[in-house]
């Protein structure tokens, strides 16, 4: 496992992400104190959001639904009322 400072990570993010994709685990340091780990995904098709003691499987967002009214018109009306 490698360590890297936040400023170094910001300066070389693309290269460090490439290393992680190849299997390297990075510990991110803030003033020489570990604050996070950057690790490769086990399965790139499924992402997990981790809570304190739960895992939530997250696959896709629900489909967008069309607005029932003309939002742009409503915004223009609201803004014209101010003047």
Beta strands, then each sheet from edge to edge (+ up, - down):
strand 1: 2-5
strand 2: 26-30
strand 3: 33-38
strand 4: 47-50
strand 5: 55-58
sheet 1: 1+ 2+ 3-
sheet 2: 4+ 5-
end
